[in-house]
């Protein structure tokens, strides 16, 4: 009987780089609703960090900007 070789069950995948860090963005503008729409699902929900690839700092800024854009009706709260 051949010896068993241990294999890793979990595959490490490479994380997406944060787009805002690449562009060296200090502030995320809530008025740029086209850009913010990329970070919302088709149902209108804010995408999580793992999906969007943002770092923690920019994810918080992004969520705040999306919420502001929703308040002044640039983005929908829910899908139509």
matplotlib code that plots the C-alpha trace (Angstrom):
import matplotlib.pyplot as plt

x = [0.0, 1.5, 2.0, -0.6, 0.3, -1.2, -2.9, -4.3, -8.1, -8.3, -6.9, -5.5, -6.8, -5.3, -7.3, -8.3, -6.3, -8.2, -9.0, -9.0, -5.6, -4.2, -5.5, -4.4, -7.8, -8.2, -11.9, -14.7, -17.2, -20.9, -21.8, -20.0, -23.0, -21.8, -18.7, -20.6, -23.1, -20.3, -20.1, -23.8, -25.5, -28.4, -30.7, -29.2, -27.1, -23.6, -21.1, -18.9, -15.2, -14.4, -16.4, -15.4, -11.8, -11.6, -9.5, -11.2, -10.7, -12.0, -14.9, -16.1, -15.7, -17.5, -20.4, -20.7, -20.7, -23.3, -25.6, -25.3, -26.0, -29.1, -30.3, -30.3, -31.7, -28.7, -28.8, -31.8, -32.3, -33.8, -34.0, -36.8]
y = [0.0, 3.4, 6.0, 8.7, 12.2, 15.0, 17.5, 20.8, 20.9, 24.6, 26.5, 29.9, 32.4, 35.7, 38.7, 41.4, 44.6, 47.6, 49.9, 52.9, 52.1, 51.6, 55.0, 56.5, 57.9, 59.9, 60.6, 58.7, 61.2, 60.4, 62.4, 59.9, 57.6, 55.6, 54.5, 53.7, 51.6, 49.1, 48.3, 47.5, 44.3, 44.1, 44.2, 47.4, 46.0, 47.1, 44.4, 43.0, 43.5, 39.9, 40.4, 43.9, 43.6, 46.8, 47.3, 48.0, 51.8, 52.3, 49.9, 52.1, 55.2, 53.5, 52.4, 55.9, 57.4, 54.9, 55.8, 59.5, 58.9, 57.0, 59.8, 62.3, 59.8, 59.2, 55.5, 53.3, 51.8, 48.6, 47.1, 48.3]
z = [0.0, -1.0, 1.7, 1.9, 0.8, 2.8, 0.6, 1.6, 1.6, 1.3, -1.6, -1.0, -3.5, -4.2, -2.9, -5.3, -4.8, -3.5, -6.5, -4.3, -2.9, -6.4, -7.4, -4.1, -3.4, -0.2, -0.4, -2.1, -3.6, -3.1, -6.2, -8.5, -8.5, -11.6, -9.8, -6.6, -8.5, -9.3, -5.6, -5.2, -6.1, -8.6, -5.6, -4.3, -1.5, -0.7, -1.7, 1.0, 1.2, 0.2, -3.1, -3.9, -2.9, -1.0, 2.1, 5.4, 5.4, 1.9, 2.4, 5.3, 3.2, 0.3, 2.5, 3.9, 0.4, -0.9, 2.0, 1.3, -2.4, -1.4, 0.8, -2.0, -4.5, -6.7, -5.9, -5.1, -1.7, -3.3, -6.7, -9.0]

ax = plt.figure().add_subplot(projection="3d")
ax.plot(x, y, z, "-o")
ax.set_aspect("equal")
plt.show()
